[in-house]
Structures are given as C-alpha cells and as structure tokens.
C-alpha cells in the first residue's frame, strides 16, 4: 500500500468519524442509536449464547459441501469456455471463496431485509414485536445508555428490601397490604399485587404509574394490556438468566409474593374508580410477628408477568424444589426474602421445611417453644437462614 492509498483511507476514516459526531450532536440520542444502537444487540447476546455442537458440526459440513460444489462447478464451467474469452481456464480457490462469501452476504442481507420490513409493519400498526422464550433484555437506546443501565443495577438484597419498603409505605397509607390479586364476580382474574402497590413501589426504577389502568378490566385485555408490555429493571434479578418478556410480550418478574399473606380476593366496587381498594392482610393480623413472616421472595423458574394477578407462591413447597415454588437462579442454593418487618434474609434450600412453613403463615399459631426451636437454626447459619443487614 503506497502513501497515496494510505492517505485516502485515513481521510475516509476521519470523514466517517466527523459525520458520526455531527449526527450525534444534531440528532442526539436518536443519532447515536442509528449509528451504534446495533452494537448493543451482539454485546448483550454473545455472553448468553450456548454452543449446540451437533448443529455446529452439521452446519460446517453443509457449508463445506456447498463450497466444494461451487469450486468443482466453477472448474467445470471454466473448462468449457473458449480460450479467447478468459485469460486462464483454471478456476482458482479465491474465485470459489468470492462466490461463497457473496452468496452468504446476499442471504444475510435478504434475511435482514425481511426482519426490517416486519419491524416497520409492527411500528406502523402500533404493535409490539412478539417475544420468544429466547429473547433477551430489550437493548437500551445507545451504548452510553447501556453502560449507565449496568451501573444503575442495585444489589439483590437491596432490591428485595425495596419491595418491603413499598409494602410499608402502602400499609402506612391504607392501614393494610394489597391483596395478592383481584378477581371479578365471574372468577376472572383482574390485577396483581404489583399494580396494587402502584407508585409506592420503586424498585430501582421510576415508580409505577397506575394512570390509564382500569381495575375492573383484566390486566391482559384492552386498554390494560399495552401498559403491561414493558419492563422495569427492579423486576429482574441481575443474577437470573433468561428472557425478560413472555411469548405475548408481557414483562416478566423474578419475584413473587407469599400466598399466605397475599390471597386472591374479589374486587370491591371502588376498584372501578381508578385504584385498587381491595383489602389485603394487615401487619396487625400477623400474630406470629412481622419478623417471622415472609412477604416477597426470589423465583428461579416459571416466571410470571409482573401484571399477572396470581403471582403468589407457597414457601412451604421448599426452595428450588418445584417449578411453582421460590428459589434462586441456576447454581444458587438459596432464595432471598424480605420479611414483614422490612429485614432481608437469605434462606438456604437445605433449610428445615418446618421453618419455611412457620415463616409462611402470618398467624399459624406456632407455639413459643416451637418457634424458638426453629429460630435457633437461623442463628446457627447454613443450612438455615442468614440475616442481611
């Protein structure tokens, strides 16, 4: 490469950088998203990719077979051409490589074009793109926003504690907790405890607004359904892999409420005027003590949408034992809970089931002797319970 060619490449690079900076300055975040937004997809996707070796081997064999066929077809075709049409009648490997790369690029371009057309249709009709089980967190608007989002992620114990704080704020206003969910006279599920908390719940994100919610209409029906097709960082356990949305595009949550404290109850008439007024349990009802009653905990499997009206589970099923119970992400042998007094505890999945059943009931009537015996396991550490200050 001579100096003139090198200067041209350098000039082109400087021009590209200048145009990019001008685009960001003029169009702001929209310009950054247009120029660099695509980078967030591979950055977020590559760490989550798992290798399916049979598919890799099959794909390699198919690709090699295609290249072999192109090469020998090219050699055969070149041998039949008149000598005066080409300088050499020998088909070379670089020509095979050029054909294979060109076909691959054209195939990729066609696939991308189909996806772009679908996206334009979804946006023009105000529809959300369908989410699959293999979906990932929605990419932020720019690489800068991606970095900011990572720095804004709060530790899991603090994240769990925020749920307890929201419950106490709600209780301080209404003198009771929200129900686990509501249902109408026909038994149709309406809304869950998350939306019942509304702006009292701020788990690492802006408070949830109940504006536009009709509490006498099911959560997944118009006009409510579109409001639940979003995601908040505080609903996702930072250590939990997997999708952030379900197949219908509803945002998932990695936490659930204790079914003994948050029952499903019929909606009251006041729910129609713009807020959930159905009464739940009160702290005064917890005769076992608020420090001995579980409120909200982490879920490792079978995650539900955060708007689902029955996002409650029974701690008595054990931890990491069933798909309908509490637990932690793969490899974590414990679950985090916020207690009714606001404290956070990490409970091992080896904890005595009697402890979990005792802590699950707010007024189970466990005797003082039994409670003291069970709580002794807590102070002794694993395989019991660890307080997180």
PLY file of the C-alpha trace (Angstrom):
ply
format ascii 1.0
element vertex 389
property float x
property float y
property float z
element edge 388
property int vertex1
property int vertex2
end_header
0.00 0.00 0.00
1.54 3.27 -1.17
1.35 6.57 0.71
-1.42 7.94 -1.52
-3.69 4.97 -0.83
-2.95 5.13 2.88
-3.78 8.85 2.90
-7.12 8.15 1.19
-8.04 5.53 3.78
-7.07 7.88 6.61
-9.11 10.69 5.06
-12.14 8.40 4.71
-11.82 7.34 8.37
-11.62 10.94 9.57
-14.65 11.84 7.44
-16.62 8.91 8.88
-15.79 9.93 12.45
-16.71 13.55 11.72
-20.06 12.58 10.19
-20.81 10.32 13.18
-20.04 13.09 15.68
-22.15 15.58 13.73
-25.03 13.09 13.65
-24.85 12.57 17.42
-24.67 16.32 18.10
-27.51 17.20 15.72
-29.87 14.28 16.37
-28.83 13.47 19.94
-29.68 10.01 21.24
-31.53 9.17 18.02
-28.34 9.66 16.04
-26.33 7.54 18.49
-28.96 4.81 18.29
-28.88 4.86 14.48
-25.08 4.70 14.30
-24.23 2.44 17.23
-27.51 1.01 18.53
-26.97 -2.25 16.67
-23.85 -2.89 18.78
-25.96 -3.41 21.91
-27.59 -6.50 20.41
-24.41 -8.59 19.93
-22.94 -7.22 23.18
-26.00 -8.43 25.10
-26.50 -11.61 23.09
-22.98 -13.10 22.81
-22.49 -13.77 26.56
-25.80 -15.71 26.60
-25.06 -17.92 23.59
-24.60 -21.62 24.23
-22.97 -23.84 21.63
-25.07 -26.67 20.17
-22.25 -28.82 18.84
-24.37 -31.17 16.68
-25.80 -28.12 14.90
-22.32 -26.60 14.53
-20.97 -29.82 13.01
-23.96 -30.17 10.67
-23.65 -26.54 9.59
-19.91 -26.88 8.97
-20.44 -29.98 6.84
-23.20 -28.25 4.85
-21.07 -25.15 4.29
-18.06 -27.22 3.25
-20.25 -29.24 0.86
-21.57 -26.02 -0.68
-18.03 -24.65 -1.16
-16.88 -27.97 -2.65
-19.78 -27.93 -5.11
-19.13 -24.30 -6.09
-15.43 -24.98 -6.67
-15.90 -28.04 -8.88
-18.80 -26.43 -10.73
-16.60 -23.42 -11.41
-13.75 -25.60 -12.67
-16.11 -27.49 -14.98
-17.66 -24.27 -16.29
-14.26 -22.63 -16.90
-13.02 -25.67 -18.80
-15.86 -25.32 -21.33
-15.30 -21.64 -22.06
-13.38 -20.67 -25.20
-9.80 -19.68 -24.52
-10.23 -16.27 -26.16
-12.88 -15.27 -23.56
-10.75 -15.61 -20.43
-7.08 -15.23 -19.72
-6.94 -18.51 -17.85
-9.24 -21.52 -17.96
-8.22 -22.54 -14.46
-10.77 -21.91 -11.70
-8.94 -20.84 -8.54
-9.78 -21.16 -4.87
-10.02 -17.39 -4.40
-12.78 -17.34 -7.01
-14.63 -20.03 -5.06
-14.20 -18.00 -1.89
-15.55 -14.90 -3.60
-18.68 -16.74 -4.79
-19.30 -18.37 -1.37
-18.86 -15.09 0.52
-21.09 -13.22 -1.94
-23.90 -15.78 -1.65
-23.63 -15.76 2.14
-23.79 -11.96 2.28
-26.77 -11.85 -0.09
-28.59 -14.45 2.03
-27.88 -12.47 5.22
-29.00 -9.26 3.54
-32.27 -10.87 2.48
-32.92 -12.14 6.00
-32.18 -8.71 7.47
-34.46 -7.06 4.89
-37.35 -9.35 5.84
-36.82 -8.51 9.53
-36.71 -4.78 8.76
-39.97 -4.97 6.80
-41.65 -6.82 9.69
-40.38 -4.22 12.16
-41.74 -1.37 10.02
-45.13 -3.11 9.89
-45.16 -3.63 13.68
-44.25 0.00 14.32
-46.73 1.39 11.78
-49.59 -0.63 13.29
-48.53 0.19 16.87
-47.94 -3.47 17.68
-45.19 -4.91 19.83
-42.92 -7.43 18.21
-43.69 -10.93 19.56
-41.32 -12.07 22.24
-39.86 -15.58 22.34
-38.54 -17.63 25.21
-35.02 -16.99 23.90
-35.48 -13.24 23.99
-33.13 -11.06 25.97
-33.43 -7.78 27.77
-34.58 -5.04 25.38
-31.40 -3.21 24.29
-31.08 0.36 25.51
-31.10 3.29 23.14
-27.33 3.66 22.83
-24.03 2.18 24.12
-23.85 5.02 26.63
-27.31 4.15 27.92
-26.23 0.50 28.12
-23.29 1.40 30.34
-25.49 3.62 32.51
-28.03 0.83 32.92
-25.35 -1.58 34.14
-24.15 0.94 36.73
-27.72 1.50 37.90
-28.30 -2.15 38.78
-28.64 -2.45 42.52
-27.51 -5.45 44.60
-30.13 -8.13 45.05
-30.57 -7.74 48.85
-31.25 -4.01 48.43
-33.54 -4.77 45.52
-35.57 -7.20 47.66
-35.64 -4.69 50.51
-37.28 -2.14 48.18
-40.32 -4.42 47.90
-40.65 -4.42 51.68
-40.30 -0.63 51.74
-43.07 -0.30 49.17
-45.32 -2.57 51.23
-44.70 -0.50 54.37
-45.40 2.75 52.51
-48.65 1.31 51.19
-49.62 -0.01 54.63
-48.83 3.35 56.22
-51.38 4.99 53.92
-54.19 2.43 53.80
-53.58 0.51 57.05
-53.46 -2.77 55.14
-51.45 -4.53 52.43
-52.67 -5.00 48.87
-54.16 -8.40 48.02
-52.16 -10.91 46.04
-54.63 -10.37 43.21
-58.22 -9.48 42.48
-60.99 -11.17 40.55
-64.49 -10.21 39.38
-67.81 -11.86 40.20
-67.29 -14.41 37.40
-63.97 -15.50 38.89
-61.93 -13.82 36.15
-58.53 -12.60 37.36
-58.10 -8.83 37.16
-54.86 -7.38 38.60
-51.97 -8.41 40.84
-50.20 -7.04 43.88
-47.54 -5.21 41.85
-50.02 -2.82 40.24
-51.85 -2.61 43.55
-48.75 -1.01 45.05
-48.54 1.44 42.15
-46.26 4.38 42.82
-45.47 3.08 46.32
-43.19 0.55 44.61
-39.93 1.96 43.22
-37.57 -0.99 42.76
-34.53 0.52 41.08
-36.67 2.39 38.56
-39.22 5.22 38.41
-42.37 4.45 40.41
-45.04 2.51 38.56
-47.87 4.73 37.36
-51.44 3.46 37.50
-52.57 6.14 35.07
-54.80 4.62 32.39
-55.34 1.36 34.29
-58.94 0.13 34.57
-59.01 -2.04 37.67
-62.34 -3.61 36.77
-60.92 -4.89 33.44
-58.49 -7.88 33.30
-54.83 -6.97 33.11
-54.26 -8.62 29.71
-57.23 -7.07 27.91
-57.54 -3.61 26.28
-56.82 -0.96 27.35
-54.70 -2.50 30.12
-52.68 -4.98 28.05
-50.50 -2.38 26.35
-49.45 -0.93 29.72
-48.11 -4.27 30.92
-45.94 -4.80 27.82
-42.97 -3.03 29.35
-40.16 -3.87 31.72
-38.56 -2.31 34.81
-35.00 -3.13 35.99
-36.27 -3.73 39.51
-38.42 -6.65 38.35
-35.38 -8.62 37.13
-32.91 -10.44 39.33
-29.48 -9.36 37.95
-28.17 -12.90 38.54
-31.10 -14.63 36.81
-30.60 -15.61 33.14
-33.43 -15.98 30.68
-35.99 -13.82 28.89
-37.37 -10.55 30.17
-40.67 -10.94 28.28
-43.04 -13.85 27.67
-44.35 -15.03 24.29
-47.14 -12.45 24.35
-44.77 -9.55 25.00
-45.64 -9.07 28.69
-42.76 -8.15 31.01
-41.73 -10.91 33.42
-40.82 -10.59 37.09
-38.28 -12.67 39.04
-40.06 -12.19 42.37
-43.30 -13.49 43.85
-45.42 -12.86 46.95
-46.16 -15.24 49.82
-49.59 -16.74 49.08
-50.40 -16.98 52.82
-50.05 -13.20 53.20
-51.32 -12.13 49.77
-54.55 -14.02 48.95
-56.61 -13.63 45.76
-59.78 -11.73 46.67
-62.91 -10.41 44.93
-62.54 -6.83 43.76
-64.56 -4.19 45.58
-66.72 -1.60 43.83
-64.18 1.18 44.49
-61.71 -0.55 42.17
-63.66 0.88 39.24
-62.75 4.48 40.06
-59.08 4.24 39.25
-57.29 2.41 42.06
-57.22 -1.00 43.70
-59.01 -0.64 47.05
-59.48 -4.35 47.78
-58.20 -5.01 51.27
-55.35 -7.39 51.99
-53.78 -8.50 55.26
-52.66 -6.03 57.89
-49.47 -6.15 59.94
-51.74 -6.29 62.98
-53.08 -9.60 61.66
-49.62 -11.17 61.87
-49.82 -12.65 65.31
-46.70 -14.73 64.64
-44.72 -11.47 64.44
-43.62 -9.40 61.45
-40.03 -10.60 61.85
-41.26 -14.19 61.44
-43.43 -13.65 58.34
-42.23 -13.79 54.73
-43.53 -11.19 52.27
-41.73 -11.27 48.90
-39.05 -13.66 47.63
-36.97 -14.55 44.58
-38.15 -17.05 41.98
-35.79 -19.19 39.92
-38.21 -20.88 37.48
-41.56 -20.48 35.77
-41.55 -16.70 35.93
-44.86 -14.89 35.52
-45.61 -11.47 34.00
-45.40 -8.72 36.60
-49.02 -7.86 35.90
-50.24 -11.44 36.42
-52.96 -11.41 39.12
-51.84 -14.65 40.76
-48.08 -14.10 41.08
-48.06 -15.72 44.52
-46.36 -18.89 45.75
-46.27 -21.05 48.86
-42.87 -21.06 50.63
-43.94 -24.31 52.26
-43.20 -26.13 48.99
-39.50 -25.69 49.71
-36.82 -23.77 47.82
-35.52 -24.81 44.40
-37.64 -27.96 44.59
-40.63 -27.28 42.35
-41.39 -25.04 39.37
-44.16 -23.36 41.36
-42.08 -22.54 44.43
-39.50 -19.98 45.44
-35.80 -20.28 44.70
-32.75 -18.71 43.15
-31.09 -18.65 39.74
-29.23 -21.73 38.46
-26.33 -22.59 40.74
-27.59 -20.57 43.71
-28.70 -22.85 46.52
-30.79 -20.26 48.32
-33.50 -17.63 47.94
-33.76 -14.05 49.18
-36.84 -12.88 51.10
-37.98 -9.62 52.62
-39.78 -10.11 55.91
-42.84 -8.20 57.07
-40.63 -6.09 59.36
-38.57 -4.97 56.35
-35.48 -7.08 57.05
-33.96 -9.26 54.31
-32.94 -12.87 54.79
-31.16 -15.34 52.55
-32.61 -18.80 53.15
-30.76 -21.93 52.09
-32.71 -24.52 50.11
-31.47 -27.02 52.72
-33.43 -25.25 55.46
-35.80 -27.36 57.51
-39.23 -27.35 55.79
-40.78 -26.67 59.18
-39.04 -23.30 59.21
-40.46 -22.36 55.83
-43.99 -23.41 56.78
-43.74 -21.47 60.05
-42.40 -18.35 58.31
-45.00 -18.57 55.54
-48.04 -18.27 57.82
-48.73 -14.84 59.37
-50.93 -16.30 62.10
-50.19 -20.01 62.08
-50.29 -20.20 65.85
-46.91 -21.89 66.24
-46.17 -22.26 69.94
-43.41 -20.20 71.53
-41.42 -23.36 72.19
-41.61 -24.50 68.59
-40.81 -21.03 67.29
-37.76 -20.70 69.49
-36.59 -24.12 68.39
-36.99 -23.23 64.76
-35.38 -19.81 65.14
-32.33 -21.42 66.73
-31.48 -22.80 63.31
-31.47 -19.24 61.98
-28.76 -18.06 64.37
-26.60 -21.11 63.63
-26.35 -20.21 59.93
-26.46 -22.65 56.99
-28.35 -24.78 56.32
-30.74 -22.28 57.87
-31.24 -18.55 57.39
-28.83 -15.65 57.16
-29.85 -12.12 58.07
-28.70 -9.45 55.62
-28.30 -6.04 57.21
0 1
1 2
2 3
3 4
4 5
5 6
6 7
7 8
8 9
9 10
10 11
11 12
12 13
13 14
14 15
15 16
16 17
17 18
18 19
19 20
20 21
21 22
22 23
23 24
24 25
25 26
26 27
27 28
28 29
29 30
30 31
31 32
32 33
33 34
34 35
35 36
36 37
37 38
38 39
39 40
40 41
41 42
42 43
43 44
44 45
45 46
46 47
47 48
48 49
49 50
50 51
51 52
52 53
53 54
54 55
55 56
56 57
57 58
58 59
59 60
60 61
61 62
62 63
63 64
64 65
65 66
66 67
67 68
68 69
69 70
70 71
71 72
72 73
73 74
74 75
75 76
76 77
77 78
78 79
79 80
80 81
81 82
82 83
83 84
84 85
85 86
86 87
87 88
88 89
89 90
90 91
91 92
92 93
93 94
94 95
95 96
96 97
97 98
98 99
99 100
100 101
101 102
102 103
103 104
104 105
105 106
106 107
107 108
108 109
109 110
110 111
111 112
112 113
113 114
114 115
115 116
116 117
117 118
118 119
119 120
120 121
121 122
122 123
123 124
124 125
125 126
126 127
127 128
128 129
129 130
130 131
131 132
132 133
133 134
134 135
135 136
136 137
137 138
138 139
139 140
140 141
141 142
142 143
143 144
144 145
145 146
146 147
147 148
148 149
149 150
150 151
151 152
152 153
153 154
154 155
155 156
156 157
157 158
158 159
159 160
160 161
161 162
162 163
163 164
164 165
165 166
166 167
167 168
168 169
169 170
170 171
171 172
172 173
173 174
174 175
175 176
176 177
177 178
178 179
179 180
180 181
181 182
182 183
183 184
184 185
185 186
186 187
187 188
188 189
189 190
190 191
191 192
192 193
193 194
194 195
195 196
196 197
197 198
198 199
199 200
200 201
201 202
202 203
203 204
204 205
205 206
206 207
207 208
208 209
209 210
210 211
211 212
212 213
213 214
214 215
215 216
216 217
217 218
218 219
219 220
220 221
221 222
222 223
223 224
224 225
225 226
226 227
227 228
228 229
229 230
230 231
231 232
232 233
233 234
234 235
235 236
236 237
237 238
238 239
239 240
240 241
241 242
242 243
243 244
244 245
245 246
246 247
247 248
248 249
249 250
250 251
251 252
252 253
253 254
254 255
255 256
256 257
257 258
258 259
259 260
260 261
261 262
262 263
263 264
264 265
265 266
266 267
267 268
268 269
269 270
270 271
271 272
272 273
273 274
274 275
275 276
276 277
277 278
278 279
279 280
280 281
281 282
282 283
283 284
284 285
285 286
286 287
287 288
288 289
289 290
290 291
291 292
292 293
293 294
294 295
295 296
296 297
297 298
298 299
299 300
300 301
301 302
302 303
303 304
304 305
305 306
306 307
307 308
308 309
309 310
310 311
311 312
312 313
313 314
314 315
315 316
316 317
317 318
318 319
319 320
320 321
321 322
322 323
323 324
324 325
325 326
326 327
327 328
328 329
329 330
330 331
331 332
332 333
333 334
334 335
335 336
336 337
337 338
338 339
339 340
340 341
341 342
342 343
343 344
344 345
345 346
346 347
347 348
348 349
349 350
350 351
351 352
352 353
353 354
354 355
355 356
356 357
357 358
358 359
359 360
360 361
361 362
362 363
363 364
364 365
365 366
366 367
367 368
368 369
369 370
370 371
371 372
372 373
373 374
374 375
375 376
376 377
377 378
378 379
379 380
380 381
381 382
382 383
383 384
384 385
385 386
386 387
387 388
